[in-house]
Amino acid sequence: MDDMSEEIAAFLHTRNGGIIFYGVDDLGTVIGSDLKRQDFDQRIQNSVRNTISPAPHIEVWDRNVMGSKVILVTIPPWDRKSLYQYTKNGKYLIRKGTNKFALRPDELKKLSNGQYVV
């Protein structure tokens, strides 16, 4: 769950937030979730609370996709005020395309001033 929390931390600094699909592989194939939504929700909420500061509000949903259960984690757009630190490595992260990066000092300064980086 910590890997997913790191992805969430990166989405938190983006203009549109994001959605993570648990139960869909990297190629887009629906494989289904190996966890019930309630179990997944408890695990991810605890992980987020313990690895991202300040702790953000995320939502967890489940949907039936092509006969398989997929869990969606929705991450809100950046509020242009909060700076979210991934406490496992002490870095501030951002999502760019399909990749996550540690913010450079100039990017962190932009965020501190309420400006979008991406």
C-alpha positions, 0 to 999 in steps of 0.5 A: 500500500505504501507504493500506492500512497506514494502515487497518491502523494504525487497526484496531490500536487496536480491541477486535476488530481487523479484516479488510480484503478486497483484491479487493472494492470499497467497495460489496461487489462482488467484483472480484478481486485484481490481485496474487498472494497472495505479491506482495501479502503482501511488499508489505503486510508491507514497507509495514506495517513501514515505516509503523507503529511498533511493527510489528504482526503481520498475516496475509495469506490468499487465498480464492476468492469467487464465482470470483475471488481475494480477499486477506484481511488480518487485523489482531489486536485491540488488546493493551491495551498497545501504542500504534501510530503511523502514522509517515507523519503521526505520528498515532495512529489508530482505526477507528470504524465505516467511518471512521478518525480520529486519536486525540484527546488524551483518547482517547490517554490512555485507550489509554495507561491500557489502556482501550478508546476504542470 
